[in-house]
């Protein structure tokens, strides 16, 4: 399964909601929290559903503050993301 990462910044109180939305679309992708203090999350979108993931993000931007950002240099807050960063381009 090939994943594409999209890093996002939001407000801490919206992280659970965003995760819930993507969990309801079982095969599109998953949300991981990269930095809880800064409210930075990453969407790991399945390559075959990348356009669907983008459409979901566009829809969410109408409901919650969501800003796409570059991948943070230090993603050590989440062990999974640390491992994945070594594999992603």
Secondary structure as UniProt FT lines:
FT   STRAND          3..9
FT   HELIX           12..14
FT   HELIX           15..24
FT   TURN            26..28
FT   STRAND          29..35
FT   TURN            36..39
FT   STRAND          40..46
FT   HELIX           47..49
FT   HELIX           50..60
FT   TURN            61..63
FT   STRAND          67..69
FT   TURN            76..77
FT   HELIX           79..87
//
